[in-house]
Amino acid sequence: MSEYYKWAVWYPFLDCTLQFLWDKFLSHQLTLLTLVALVQSVVNSYEWTDVVNSCRLYQSQILYKDEVHHEHSQYITICLEC
């Protein structure tokens, strides 16, 4: 009897829950993956537009977008000098 409930109830419930979590956080993960543009060894391969979407994710915590853009430019300059 318990095998029946495991296959008929528990596994479908677990599958549905995992799929919901996957769907909910997939776009968030893809946005955060663009932050690889801030890794010093590859910073020269990316542009500001590659970082903008990640900044939008945290826009409630960013006071001035222009300041973030300026900080990004300075960061690239520092990375290229090293």
mmCIF file of the N, C-alpha and C atoms, coordinates in Angstrom:
data_MODEL
# 
_entry.id   MODEL 
# 
loop_
_atom_site.group_PDB 
_atom_site.id 
_atom_site.type_symbol 
_atom_site.label_atom_id 
_atom_site.label_alt_id 
_atom_site.label_comp_id 
_atom_site.label_asym_id 
_atom_site.label_entity_id 
_atom_site.label_seq_id 
_atom_site.pdbx_PDB_ins_code 
_atom_site.Cartn_x 
_atom_site.Cartn_y 
_atom_site.Cartn_z 
_atom_site.occupancy 
_atom_site.B_iso_or_equiv 
_atom_site.pdbx_formal_charge 
_atom_site.auth_seq_id 
_atom_site.auth_comp_id 
_atom_site.auth_asym_id 
_atom_site.auth_atom_id 
_atom_site.pdbx_PDB_model_num 
ATOM 1   N N  . MET A 1 1  ? 0.812  -1.192 0.000   1.00 0.00 ? 1  MET A N  1 
ATOM 2   C CA . MET A 1 1  ? 0.000  0.000  0.000   1.00 0.00 ? 1  MET A CA 1 
ATOM 3   C C  . MET A 1 1  ? 0.863  1.266  0.000   1.00 0.00 ? 1  MET A C  1 
ATOM 4   N N  . SER A 1 2  ? 1.949  1.295  0.789   1.00 0.00 ? 2  SER A N  1 
ATOM 5   C CA . SER A 1 2  ? 2.784  2.490  0.845   1.00 0.00 ? 2  SER A CA 1 
ATOM 6   C C  . SER A 1 2  ? 3.523  2.730  -0.480  1.00 0.00 ? 2  SER A C  1 
ATOM 7   N N  . GLU A 1 3  ? 3.861  1.678  -1.218  1.00 0.00 ? 3  GLU A N  1 
ATOM 8   C CA . GLU A 1 3  ? 4.486  1.830  -2.531  1.00 0.00 ? 3  GLU A CA 1 
ATOM 9   C C  . GLU A 1 3  ? 3.556  2.564  -3.484  1.00 0.00 ? 3  GLU A C  1 
ATOM 10  N N  . TYR A 1 4  ? 2.280  2.245  -3.398  1.00 0.00 ? 4  TYR A N  1 
ATOM 11  C CA . TYR A 1 4  ? 1.303  2.914  -4.261  1.00 0.00 ? 4  TYR A CA 1 
ATOM 12  C C  . TYR A 1 4  ? 1.303  4.420  -4.009  1.00 0.00 ? 4  TYR A C  1 
ATOM 13  N N  . TYR A 1 5  ? 1.255  4.851  -2.762  1.00 0.00 ? 5  TYR A N  1 
ATOM 14  C CA . TYR A 1 5  ? 1.217  6.274  -2.434  1.00 0.00 ? 5  TYR A CA 1 
ATOM 15  C C  . TYR A 1 5  ? 2.537  6.971  -2.790  1.00 0.00 ? 5  TYR A C  1 
ATOM 16  N N  . LYS A 1 6  ? 3.617  6.242  -2.667  1.00 0.00 ? 6  LYS A N  1 
ATOM 17  C CA . LYS A 1 6  ? 4.908  6.815  -3.035  1.00 0.00 ? 6  LYS A CA 1 
ATOM 18  C C  . LYS A 1 6  ? 4.912  7.149  -4.530  1.00 0.00 ? 6  LYS A C  1 
ATOM 19  N N  . TRP A 1 7  ? 4.429  6.216  -5.353  1.00 0.00 ? 7  TRP A N  1 
ATOM 20  C CA . TRP A 1 7  ? 4.425  6.424  -6.801  1.00 0.00 ? 7  TRP A CA 1 
ATOM 21  C C  . TRP A 1 7  ? 3.265  7.284  -7.273  1.00 0.00 ? 7  TRP A C  1 
ATOM 22  N N  . ALA A 1 8  ? 2.134  7.197  -6.618  1.00 0.00 ? 8  ALA A N  1 
ATOM 23  C CA . ALA A 1 8  ? 0.942  7.925  -7.069  1.00 0.00 ? 8  ALA A CA 1 
ATOM 24  C C  . ALA A 1 8  ? 0.856  9.338  -6.500  1.00 0.00 ? 8  ALA A C  1 
ATOM 25  N N  . VAL A 1 9  ? 1.440  9.566  -5.328  1.00 0.00 ? 9  VAL A N  1 
ATOM 26  C CA . VAL A 1 9  ? 1.296  10.873 -4.680  1.00 0.00 ? 9  VAL A CA 1 
ATOM 27  C C  . VAL A 1 9  ? 2.647  11.563 -4.474  1.00 0.00 ? 9  VAL A C  1 
ATOM 28  N N  . TRP A 1 10 ? 3.575  10.900 -3.786  1.00 0.00 ? 10 TRP A N  1 
ATOM 29  C CA . TRP A 1 10 ? 4.814  11.552 -3.390  1.00 0.00 ? 10 TRP A CA 1 
ATOM 30  C C  . TRP A 1 10 ? 5.681  11.959 -4.578  1.00 0.00 ? 10 TRP A C  1 
ATOM 31  N N  . TYR A 1 11 ? 5.958  11.053 -5.502  1.00 0.00 ? 11 TYR A N  1 
ATOM 32  C CA . TYR A 1 11 ? 6.823  11.374 -6.634  1.00 0.00 ? 11 TYR A CA 1 
ATOM 33  C C  . TYR A 1 11 ? 6.223  12.456 -7.539  1.00 0.00 ? 11 TYR A C  1 
ATOM 34  N N  . PRO A 1 12 ? 4.929  12.392 -7.870  1.00 0.00 ? 12 PRO A N  1 
ATOM 35  C CA . PRO A 1 12 ? 4.360  13.497 -8.660  1.00 0.00 ? 12 PRO A CA 1 
ATOM 36  C C  . PRO A 1 12 ? 4.413  14.842 -7.920  1.00 0.00 ? 12 PRO A C  1 
ATOM 37  N N  . PHE A 1 13 ? 4.176  14.817 -6.604  1.00 0.00 ? 13 PHE A N  1 
ATOM 38  C CA . PHE A 1 13 ? 4.253  16.041 -5.814  1.00 0.00 ? 13 PHE A CA 1 
ATOM 39  C C  . PHE A 1 13 ? 5.677  16.589 -5.824  1.00 0.00 ? 13 PHE A C  1 
ATOM 40  N N  . LEU A 1 14 ? 6.635  15.731 -5.603  1.00 0.00 ? 14 LEU A N  1 
ATOM 41  C CA . LEU A 1 14 ? 8.031  16.138 -5.595  1.00 0.00 ? 14 LEU A CA 1 
ATOM 42  C C  . LEU A 1 14 ? 8.454  16.673 -6.963  1.00 0.00 ? 14 LEU A C  1 
ATOM 43  N N  . ASP A 1 15 ? 8.052  15.998 -8.019  1.00 0.00 ? 15 ASP A N  1 
ATOM 44  C CA . ASP A 1 15 ? 8.370  16.428 -9.373  1.00 0.00 ? 15 ASP A CA 1 
ATOM 45  C C  . ASP A 1 15 ? 7.777  17.805 -9.664  1.00 0.00 ? 15 ASP A C  1 
ATOM 46  N N  . CYS A 1 16 ? 6.524  18.005 -9.284  1.00 0.00 ? 16 CYS A N  1 
ATOM 47  C CA . CYS A 1 16 ? 5.857  19.288 -9.498  1.00 0.00 ? 16 CYS A CA 1 
ATOM 48  C C  . CYS A 1 16 ? 6.552  20.404 -8.719  1.00 0.00 ? 16 CYS A C  1 
ATOM 49  N N  . THR A 1 17 ? 6.930  20.134 -7.492  1.00 0.00 ? 17 THR A N  1 
ATOM 50  C CA . THR A 1 17 ? 7.602  21.123 -6.656  1.00 0.00 ? 17 THR A CA 1 
ATOM 51  C C  . THR A 1 17 ? 8.963  21.502 -7.228  1.00 0.00 ? 17 THR A C  1 
ATOM 52  N N  . LEU A 1 18 ? 9.722  20.512 -7.636  1.00 0.00 ? 18 LEU A N  1 
ATOM 53  C CA . LEU A 1 18 ? 11.036 20.786 -8.220  1.00 0.00 ? 18 LEU A CA 1 
ATOM 54  C C  . LEU A 1 18 ? 10.919 21.559 -9.526  1.00 0.00 ? 18 LEU A C  1 
ATOM 55  N N  . GLN A 1 19 ? 9.937  21.214 -10.345 1.00 0.00 ? 19 GLN A N  1 
ATOM 56  C CA . GLN A 1 19 ? 9.735  21.927 -11.607 1.00 0.00 ? 19 GLN A CA 1 
ATOM 57  C C  . GLN A 1 19 ? 9.356  23.384 -11.348 1.00 0.00 ? 19 GLN A C  1 
ATOM 58  N N  . PHE A 1 20 ? 8.509  23.620 -10.359 1.00 0.00 ? 20 PHE A N  1 
ATOM 59  C CA . PHE A 1 20 ? 8.115  24.985 -10.003 1.00 0.00 ? 20 PHE A CA 1 
ATOM 60  C C  . PHE A 1 20 ? 9.338  25.797 -9.569  1.00 0.00 ? 20 PHE A C  1 
ATOM 61  N N  . LEU A 1 21 ? 10.178 25.216 -8.724  1.00 0.00 ? 21 LEU A N  1 
ATOM 62  C CA . LEU A 1 21 ? 11.373 25.921 -8.263  1.00 0.00 ? 21 LEU A CA 1 
ATOM 63  C C  . LEU A 1 21 ? 12.341 26.182 -9.419  1.00 0.00 ? 21 LEU A C  1 
ATOM 64  N N  . TRP A 1 22 ? 12.495 25.215 -10.285 1.00 0.00 ? 22 TRP A N  1 
ATOM 65  C CA . TRP A 1 22 ? 13.358 25.373 -11.452 1.00 0.00 ? 22 TRP A CA 1 
ATOM 66  C C  . TRP A 1 22 ? 12.871 26.518 -12.330 1.00 0.00 ? 22 TRP A C  1 
ATOM 67  N N  . ASP A 1 23 ? 11.563 26.537 -12.629 1.00 0.00 ? 23 ASP A N  1 
ATOM 68  C CA . ASP A 1 23 ? 10.987 27.596 -13.461 1.00 0.00 ? 23 ASP A CA 1 
ATOM 69  C C  . ASP A 1 23 ? 11.128 28.966 -12.815 1.00 0.00 ? 23 ASP A C  1 
ATOM 70  N N  . LYS A 1 24 ? 10.948 29.011 -11.514 1.00 0.00 ? 24 LYS A N  1 
ATOM 71  C CA . LYS A 1 24 ? 10.994 30.287 -10.795 1.00 0.00 ? 24 LYS A CA 1 
ATOM 72  C C  . LYS A 1 24 ? 12.391 30.888 -10.780 1.00 0.00 ? 24 LYS A C  1 
ATOM 73  N N  . PHE A 1 25 ? 13.408 30.074 -10.603 1.00 0.00 ? 25 PHE A N  1 
ATOM 74  C CA . PHE A 1 25 ? 14.746 30.602 -10.416 1.00 0.00 ? 25 PHE A CA 1 
ATOM 75  C C  . PHE A 1 25 ? 15.638 30.526 -11.643 1.00 0.00 ? 25 PHE A C  1 
ATOM 76  N N  . LEU A 1 26 ? 15.186 29.923 -12.713 1.00 0.00 ? 26 LEU A N  1 
ATOM 77  C CA . LEU A 1 26 ? 16.020 29.793 -13.902 1.00 0.00 ? 26 LEU A CA 1 
ATOM 78  C C  . LEU A 1 26 ? 16.389 31.151 -14.472 1.00 0.00 ? 26 LEU A C  1 
ATOM 79  N N  . SER A 1 27 ? 15.431 32.042 -14.648 1.00 0.00 ? 27 SER A N  1 
ATOM 80  C CA . SER A 1 27 ? 15.742 33.347 -15.228 1.00 0.00 ? 27 SER A CA 1 
ATOM 81  C C  . SER A 1 27 ? 16.649 34.145 -14.299 1.00 0.00 ? 27 SER A C  1 
ATOM 82  N N  . HIS A 1 28 ? 16.471 33.965 -13.010 1.00 0.00 ? 28 HIS A N  1 
ATOM 83  C CA . HIS A 1 28 ? 17.311 34.651 -12.033 1.00 0.00 ? 28 HIS A CA 1 
ATOM 84  C C  . HIS A 1 28 ? 18.759 34.175 -12.172 1.00 0.00 ? 28 HIS A C  1 
ATOM 85  N N  . GLN A 1 29 ? 18.940 32.900 -12.346 1.00 0.00 ? 29 GLN A N  1 
ATOM 86  C CA . GLN A 1 29 ? 20.280 32.336 -12.503 1.00 0.00 ? 29 GLN A CA 1 
ATOM 87  C C  . GLN A 1 29 ? 20.948 32.857 -13.769 1.00 0.00 ? 29 GLN A C  1 
ATOM 88  N N  . LEU A 1 30 ? 20.206 32.891 -14.859 1.00 0.00 ? 30 LEU A N  1 
ATOM 89  C CA . LEU A 1 30 ? 20.775 33.349 -16.119 1.00 0.00 ? 30 LEU A CA 1 
ATOM 90  C C  . LEU A 1 30 ? 21.196 34.806 -16.035 1.00 0.00 ? 30 LEU A C  1 
ATOM 91  N N  . THR A 1 31 ? 20.416 35.596 -15.326 1.00 0.00 ? 31 THR A N  1 
ATOM 92  C CA . THR A 1 31 ? 20.768 37.001 -15.145 1.00 0.00 ? 31 THR A CA 1 
ATOM 93  C C  . THR A 1 31 ? 22.038 37.130 -14.331 1.00 0.00 ? 31 THR A C  1 
ATOM 94  N N  . LEU A 1 32 ? 22.142 36.361 -13.282 1.00 0.00 ? 32 LEU A N  1 
ATOM 95  C CA . LEU A 1 32 ? 23.334 36.429 -12.430 1.00 0.00 ? 32 LEU A CA 1 
ATOM 96  C C  . LEU A 1 32 ? 24.575 35.888 -13.122 1.00 0.00 ? 32 LEU A C  1 
ATOM 97  N N  . LEU A 1 33 ? 24.384 34.975 -14.056 1.00 0.00 ? 33 LEU A N  1 
ATOM 98  C CA . LEU A 1 33 ? 25.541 34.430 -14.770 1.00 0.00 ? 33 LEU A CA 1 
ATOM 99  C C  . LEU A 1 33 ? 26.257 35.499 -15.589 1.00 0.00 ? 33 LEU A C  1 
ATOM 100 N N  . THR A 1 34 ? 25.543 36.547 -15.955 1.00 0.00 ? 34 THR A N  1 
ATOM 101 C CA . THR A 1 34 ? 26.200 37.615 -16.709 1.00 0.00 ? 34 THR A CA 1 
ATOM 102 C C  . THR A 1 34 ? 27.203 38.372 -15.847 1.00 0.00 ? 34 THR A C  1 
ATOM 103 N N  . LEU A 1 35 ? 27.146 38.180 -14.541 1.00 0.00 ? 35 LEU A N  1 
ATOM 104 C CA . LEU A 1 35 ? 28.130 38.826 -13.673 1.00 0.00 ? 35 LEU A CA 1 
ATOM 105 C C  . LEU A 1 35 ? 29.525 38.243 -13.844 1.00 0.00 ? 35 LEU A C  1 
ATOM 106 N N  . VAL A 1 36 ? 29.640 37.190 -14.625 1.00 0.00 ? 36 VAL A N  1 
ATOM 107 C CA . VAL A 1 36 ? 30.959 36.667 -14.958 1.00 0.00 ? 36 VAL A CA 1 
ATOM 108 C C  . VAL A 1 36 ? 31.762 37.751 -15.685 1.00 0.00 ? 36 VAL A C  1 
ATOM 109 N N  . ALA A 1 37 ? 31.075 38.725 -16.232 1.00 0.00 ? 37 ALA A N  1 
ATOM 110 C CA . ALA A 1 37 ? 31.738 39.843 -16.910 1.00 0.00 ? 37 ALA A CA 1 
ATOM 111 C C  . ALA A 1 37 ? 32.596 40.653 -15.956 1.00 0.00 ? 37 ALA A C  1 
ATOM 112 N N  . LEU A 1 38 ? 32.452 40.441 -14.657 1.00 0.00 ? 38 LEU A N  1 
ATOM 113 C CA . LEU A 1 38 ? 33.245 41.174 -13.673 1.00 0.00 ? 38 LEU A CA 1 
ATOM 114 C C  . LEU A 1 38 ? 34.488 40.407 -13.224 1.00 0.00 ? 38 LEU A C  1 
ATOM 115 N N  . VAL A 1 39 ? 34.676 39.217 -13.743 1.00 0.00 ? 39 VAL A N  1 
ATOM 116 C CA . VAL A 1 39 ? 35.865 38.436 -13.407 1.00 0.00 ? 39 VAL A CA 1 
ATOM 117 C C  . VAL A 1 39 ? 37.055 39.067 -14.122 1.00 0.00 ? 39 VAL A C  1 
ATOM 118 N N  . GLN A 1 40 ? 38.100 39.332 -13.371 1.00 0.00 ? 40 GLN A N  1 
ATOM 119 C CA . GLN A 1 40 ? 39.238 40.087 -13.886 1.00 0.00 ? 40 GLN A CA 1 
ATOM 120 C C  . GLN A 1 40 ? 39.852 39.492 -15.149 1.00 0.00 ? 40 GLN A C  1 
ATOM 121 N N  . SER A 1 41 ? 39.932 38.190 -15.229 1.00 0.00 ? 41 SER A N  1 
ATOM 122 C CA . SER A 1 41 ? 40.585 37.560 -16.378 1.00 0.00 ? 41 SER A CA 1 
ATOM 123 C C  . SER A 1 41 ? 39.788 37.676 -17.682 1.00 0.00 ? 41 SER A C  1 
ATOM 124 N N  . VAL A 1 42 ? 38.490 37.963 -17.602 1.00 0.00 ? 42 VAL A N  1 
ATOM 125 C CA . VAL A 1 42 ? 37.671 38.057 -18.822 1.00 0.00 ? 42 VAL A CA 1 
ATOM 126 C C  . VAL A 1 42 ? 36.978 39.405 -18.970 1.00 0.00 ? 42 VAL A C  1 
ATOM 127 N N  . VAL A 1 43 ? 37.282 40.340 -18.083 1.00 0.00 ? 43 VAL A N  1 
ATOM 128 C CA . VAL A 1 43 ? 36.574 41.619 -18.080 1.00 0.00 ? 43 VAL A CA 1 
ATOM 129 C C  . VAL A 1 43 ? 36.708 42.359 -19.412 1.00 0.00 ? 43 VAL A C  1 
ATOM 130 N N  . ASN A 1 44 ? 37.794 42.147 -20.102 1.00 0.00 ? 44 ASN A N  1 
ATOM 131 C CA . ASN A 1 44 ? 38.008 42.819 -21.385 1.00 0.00 ? 44 ASN A CA 1 
ATOM 132 C C  . ASN A 1 44 ? 37.111 42.274 -22.487 1.00 0.00 ? 44 ASN A C  1 
ATOM 133 N N  . SER A 1 45 ? 36.540 41.104 -22.300 1.00 0.00 ? 45 SER A N  1 
ATOM 134 C CA . SER A 1 45 ? 35.699 40.466 -23.319 1.00 0.00 ? 45 SER A CA 1 
ATOM 135 C C  . SER A 1 45 ? 34.242 40.898 -23.261 1.00 0.00 ? 45 SER A C  1 
ATOM 136 N N  . TYR A 1 46 ? 33.879 41.656 -22.250 1.00 0.00 ? 46 TYR A N  1 
ATOM 137 C CA . TYR A 1 46 ? 32.486 42.041 -22.054 1.00 0.00 ? 46 TYR A CA 1 
ATOM 138 C C  . TYR A 1 46 ? 32.322 43.552 -22.078 1.00 0.00 ? 46 TYR A C  1 
ATOM 139 N N  . GLU A 1 47 ? 31.097 43.974 -22.305 1.00 0.00 ? 47 GLU A N  1 
ATOM 140 C CA . GLU A 1 47 ? 30.751 45.396 -22.329 1.00 0.00 ? 47 GLU A CA 1 
ATOM 141 C C  . GLU A 1 47 ? 29.818 45.719 -21.166 1.00 0.00 ? 47 GLU A C  1 
ATOM 142 N N  . TRP A 1 48 ? 29.542 46.997 -20.983 1.00 0.00 ? 48 TRP A N  1 
ATOM 143 C CA . TRP A 1 48 ? 28.623 47.438 -19.932 1.00 0.00 ? 48 TRP A CA 1 
ATOM 144 C C  . TRP A 1 48 ? 27.241 46.818 -20.131 1.00 0.00 ? 48 TRP A C  1 
ATOM 145 N N  . THR A 1 49 ? 26.806 46.677 -21.362 1.00 0.00 ? 49 THR A N  1 
ATOM 146 C CA . THR A 1 49 ? 25.474 46.122 -21.633 1.00 0.00 ? 49 THR A CA 1 
ATOM 147 C C  . THR A 1 49 ? 25.336 44.688 -21.127 1.00 0.00 ? 49 THR A C  1 
ATOM 148 N N  . ASP A 1 50 ? 26.444 43.993 -21.012 1.00 0.00 ? 50 ASP A N  1 
ATOM 149 C CA . ASP A 1 50 ? 26.397 42.624 -20.483 1.00 0.00 ? 50 ASP A CA 1 
ATOM 150 C C  . ASP A 1 50 ? 26.118 42.600 -18.985 1.00 0.00 ? 50 ASP A C  1 
ATOM 151 N N  . VAL A 1 51 ? 26.416 43.694 -18.310 1.00 0.00 ? 51 VAL A N  1 
ATOM 152 C CA . VAL A 1 51 ? 26.256 43.773 -16.861 1.00 0.00 ? 51 VAL A CA 1 
ATOM 153 C C  . VAL A 1 51 ? 24.929 44.430 -16.474 1.00 0.00 ? 51 VAL A C  1 
ATOM 154 N N  . VAL A 1 52 ? 24.352 45.199 -17.375 1.00 0.00 ? 52 VAL A N  1 
ATOM 155 C CA . VAL A 1 52 ? 23.157 45.993 -17.076 1.00 0.00 ? 52 VAL A CA 1 
ATOM 156 C C  . VAL A 1 52 ? 21.996 45.148 -16.555 1.00 0.00 ? 52 VAL A C  1 
ATOM 157 N N  . ASN A 1 53 ? 21.725 44.014 -17.151 1.00 0.00 ? 53 ASN A N  1 
ATOM 158 C CA . ASN A 1 53 ? 20.599 43.187 -16.696 1.00 0.00 ? 53 ASN A CA 1 
ATOM 159 C C  . ASN A 1 53 ? 20.766 42.744 -15.255 1.00 0.00 ? 53 ASN A C  1 
ATOM 160 N N  . SER A 1 54 ? 21.978 42.423 -14.877 1.00 0.00 ? 54 SER A N  1 
ATOM 161 C CA . SER A 1 54 ? 22.222 42.045 -13.487 1.00 0.00 ? 54 SER A CA 1 
ATOM 162 C C  . SER A 1 54 ? 22.017 43.228 -12.561 1.00 0.00 ? 54 SER A C  1 
ATOM 163 N N  . CYS A 1 55 ? 22.381 44.388 -13.025 1.00 0.00 ? 55 CYS A N  1 
ATOM 164 C CA . CYS A 1 55 ? 22.158 45.596 -12.215 1.00 0.00 ? 55 CYS A CA 1 
ATOM 165 C C  . CYS A 1 55 ? 20.668 45.852 -12.028 1.00 0.00 ? 55 CYS A C  1 
ATOM 166 N N  . ARG A 1 56 ? 19.885 45.577 -13.054 1.00 0.00 ? 56 ARG A N  1 
ATOM 167 C CA . ARG A 1 56 ? 18.428 45.764 -12.938 1.00 0.00 ? 56 ARG A CA 1 
ATOM 168 C C  . ARG A 1 56 ? 17.836 44.843 -11.869 1.00 0.00 ? 56 ARG A C  1 
ATOM 169 N N  . LEU A 1 57 ? 18.433 43.692 -11.699 1.00 0.00 ? 57 LEU A N  1 
ATOM 170 C CA . LEU A 1 57 ? 17.968 42.752 -10.685 1.00 0.00 ? 57 LEU A CA 1 
ATOM 171 C C  . LEU A 1 57 ? 18.090 43.355 -9.287  1.00 0.00 ? 57 LEU A C  1 
ATOM 172 N N  . TYR A 1 58 ? 19.093 44.196 -9.101  1.00 0.00 ? 58 TYR A N  1 
ATOM 173 C CA . TYR A 1 58 ? 19.340 44.816 -7.802  1.00 0.00 ? 58 TYR A CA 1 
ATOM 174 C C  . TYR A 1 58 ? 19.002 46.305 -7.792  1.00 0.00 ? 58 TYR A C  1 
ATOM 175 N N  . GLN A 1 59 ? 18.168 46.746 -8.723  1.00 0.00 ? 59 GLN A N  1 
ATOM 176 C CA . GLN A 1 59 ? 17.890 48.171 -8.860  1.00 0.00 ? 59 GLN A CA 1 
ATOM 177 C C  . GLN A 1 59 ? 17.281 48.799 -7.608  1.00 0.00 ? 59 GLN A C  1 
ATOM 178 N N  . SER A 1 60 ? 16.599 48.036 -6.790  1.00 0.00 ? 60 SER A N  1 
ATOM 179 C CA . SER A 1 60 ? 16.029 48.595 -5.566  1.00 0.00 ? 60 SER A CA 1 
ATOM 180 C C  . SER A 1 60 ? 17.120 48.967 -4.558  1.00 0.00 ? 60 SER A C  1 
ATOM 181 N N  . GLN A 1 61 ? 18.310 48.417 -4.731  1.00 0.00 ? 61 GLN A N  1 
ATOM 182 C CA . GLN A 1 61 ? 19.404 48.692 -3.810  1.00 0.00 ? 61 GLN A CA 1 
ATOM 183 C C  . GLN A 1 61 ? 20.454 49.627 -4.407  1.00 0.00 ? 61 GLN A C  1 
ATOM 184 N N  . ILE A 1 62 ? 20.257 50.018 -5.650  1.00 0.00 ? 62 ILE A N  1 
ATOM 185 C CA . ILE A 1 62 ? 21.206 50.914 -6.321  1.00 0.00 ? 62 ILE A CA 1 
ATOM 186 C C  . ILE A 1 62 ? 20.586 52.301 -6.365  1.00 0.00 ? 62 ILE A C  1 
ATOM 187 N N  . LEU A 1 63 ? 21.282 53.255 -5.795  1.00 0.00 ? 63 LEU A N  1 
ATOM 188 C CA . LEU A 1 63 ? 20.754 54.614 -5.744  1.00 0.00 ? 63 LEU A CA 1 
ATOM 189 C C  . LEU A 1 63 ? 20.902 55.337 -7.078  1.00 0.00 ? 63 LEU A C  1 
ATOM 190 N N  . TYR A 1 64 ? 22.079 55.260 -7.678  1.00 0.00 ? 64 TYR A N  1 
ATOM 191 C CA . TYR A 1 64 ? 22.343 56.013 -8.901  1.00 0.00 ? 64 TYR A CA 1 
ATOM 192 C C  . TYR A 1 64 ? 22.934 55.086 -9.952  1.00 0.00 ? 64 TYR A C  1 
ATOM 193 N N  . LYS A 1 65 ? 22.211 54.910 -11.048 1.00 0.00 ? 65 LYS A N  1 
ATOM 194 C CA . LYS A 1 65 ? 22.689 54.019 -12.113 1.00 0.00 ? 65 LYS A CA 1 
ATOM 195 C C  . LYS A 1 65 ? 23.965 54.547 -12.749 1.00 0.00 ? 65 LYS A C  1 
ATOM 196 N N  . ASP A 1 66 ? 24.048 55.854 -12.893 1.00 0.00 ? 66 ASP A N  1 
ATOM 197 C CA . ASP A 1 66 ? 25.241 56.441 -13.503 1.00 0.00 ? 66 ASP A CA 1 
ATOM 198 C C  . ASP A 1 66 ? 26.485 56.158 -12.672 1.00 0.00 ? 66 ASP A C  1 
ATOM 199 N N  . GLU A 1 67 ? 26.309 56.153 -11.363 1.00 0.00 ? 67 GLU A N  1 
ATOM 200 C CA . GLU A 1 67 ? 27.438 55.871 -10.478 1.00 0.00 ? 67 GLU A CA 1 
ATOM 201 C C  . GLU A 1 67 ? 27.918 54.427 -10.657 1.00 0.00 ? 67 GLU A C  1 
ATOM 202 N N  . VAL A 1 68 ? 26.986 53.503 -10.831 1.00 0.00 ? 68 VAL A N  1 
ATOM 203 C CA . VAL A 1 68 ? 27.361 52.096 -11.055 1.00 0.00 ? 68 VAL A CA 1 
ATOM 204 C C  . VAL A 1 68 ? 28.101 51.960 -12.384 1.00 0.00 ? 68 VAL A C  1 
ATOM 205 N N  . HIS A 1 69 ? 27.625 52.653 -13.385 1.00 0.00 ? 69 HIS A N  1 
ATOM 206 C CA . HIS A 1 69 ? 28.300 52.617 -14.689 1.00 0.00 ? 69 HIS A CA 1 
ATOM 207 C C  . HIS A 1 69 ? 29.716 53.183 -14.560 1.00 0.00 ? 69 HIS A C  1 
ATOM 208 N N  . HIS A 1 70 ? 29.863 54.267 -13.848 1.00 0.00 ? 70 HIS A N  1 
ATOM 209 C CA . HIS A 1 70 ? 31.179 54.870 -13.642 1.00 0.00 ? 70 HIS A CA 1 
ATOM 210 C C  . HIS A 1 70 ? 32.098 53.917 -12.865 1.00 0.00 ? 70 HIS A C  1 
ATOM 211 N N  . GLU A 1 71 ? 31.563 53.285 -11.835 1.00 0.00 ? 71 GLU A N  1 
ATOM 212 C CA . GLU A 1 71 ? 32.350 52.314 -11.057 1.00 0.00 ? 71 GLU A CA 1 
ATOM 213 C C  . GLU A 1 71 ? 32.793 51.154 -11.935 1.00 0.00 ? 71 GLU A C  1 
ATOM 214 N N  . HIS A 1 72 ? 31.922 50.733 -12.810 1.00 0.00 ? 72 HIS A N  1 
ATOM 215 C CA . HIS A 1 72 ? 32.258 49.641 -13.738 1.00 0.00 ? 72 HIS A CA 1 
ATOM 216 C C  . HIS A 1 72 ? 33.398 50.062 -14.658 1.00 0.00 ? 72 HIS A C  1 
ATOM 217 N N  . SER A 1 73 ? 33.336 51.268 -15.172 1.00 0.00 ? 73 SER A N  1 
ATOM 218 C CA . SER A 1 73 ? 34.406 51.780 -16.048 1.00 0.00 ? 73 SER A CA 1 
ATOM 219 C C  . SER A 1 73 ? 35.731 51.841 -15.307 1.00 0.00 ? 73 SER A C  1 
ATOM 220 N N  . GLN A 1 74 ? 35.697 52.312 -14.079 1.00 0.00 ? 74 GLN A N  1 
ATOM 221 C CA . GLN A 1 74 ? 36.918 52.371 -13.280 1.00 0.00 ? 74 GLN A CA 1 
ATOM 222 C C  . GLN A 1 74 ? 37.461 50.967 -12.999 1.00 0.00 ? 74 GLN A C  1 
ATOM 223 N N  . TYR A 1 75 ? 36.569 50.053 -12.728 1.00 0.00 ? 75 TYR A N  1 
ATOM 224 C CA . TYR A 1 75 ? 36.976 48.670 -12.454 1.00 0.00 ? 75 TYR A CA 1 
ATOM 225 C C  . TYR A 1 75 ? 37.680 48.067 -13.669 1.00 0.00 ? 75 TYR A C  1 
ATOM 226 N N  . ILE A 1 76 ? 37.134 48.298 -14.842 1.00 0.00 ? 76 ILE A N  1 
ATOM 227 C CA . ILE A 1 76 ? 37.762 47.775 -16.066 1.00 0.00 ? 76 ILE A CA 1 
ATOM 228 C C  . ILE A 1 76 ? 39.148 48.379 -16.250 1.00 0.00 ? 76 ILE A C  1 
ATOM 229 N N  . THR A 1 77 ? 39.264 49.664 -16.007 1.00 0.00 ? 77 THR A N  1 
ATOM 230 C CA . THR A 1 77 ? 40.554 50.335 -16.139 1.00 0.00 ? 77 THR A CA 1 
ATOM 231 C C  . THR A 1 77 ? 41.578 49.732 -15.194 1.00 0.00 ? 77 THR A C  1 
ATOM 232 N N  . ILE A 1 78 ? 41.186 49.505 -13.970 1.00 0.00 ? 78 ILE A N  1 
ATOM 233 C CA . ILE A 1 78 ? 42.077 48.905 -12.962 1.00 0.00 ? 78 ILE A CA 1 
ATOM 234 C C  . ILE A 1 78 ? 42.473 47.489 -13.374 1.00 0.00 ? 78 ILE A C  1 
ATOM 235 N N  . CYS A 1 79 ? 41.495 46.716 -13.841 1.00 0.00 ? 79 CYS A N  1 
ATOM 236 C CA . CYS A 1 79 ? 41.783 45.325 -14.255 1.00 0.00 ? 79 CYS A CA 1 
ATOM 237 C C  . CYS A 1 79 ? 42.743 45.276 -15.431 1.00 0.00 ? 79 CYS A C  1 
ATOM 238 N N  . LEU A 1 80 ? 42.611 46.202 -16.369 1.00 0.00 ? 80 LEU A N  1 
ATOM 239 C CA . LEU A 1 80 ? 43.469 46.201 -17.541 1.00 0.00 ? 80 LEU A CA 1 
ATOM 240 C C  . LEU A 1 80 ? 44.885 46.646 -17.209 1.00 0.00 ? 80 LEU A C  1 
ATOM 241 N N  . GLU A 1 81 ? 45.054 47.412 -16.139 1.00 0.00 ? 81 GLU A N  1 
ATOM 242 C CA . GLU A 1 81 ? 46.378 47.859 -15.726 1.00 0.00 ? 81 GLU A CA 1 
ATOM 243 C C  . GLU A 1 81 ? 47.153 46.758 -15.019 1.00 0.00 ? 81 GLU A C  1 
ATOM 244 N N  . CYS A 1 82 ? 46.450 45.818 -14.440 1.00 0.00 ? 82 CYS A N  1 
ATOM 245 C CA . CYS A 1 82 ? 47.116 44.735 -13.681 1.00 0.00 ? 82 CYS A CA 1 
ATOM 246 C C  . CYS A 1 82 ? 47.710 43.683 -14.574 1.00 0.00 ? 82 CYS A C  1 
# 
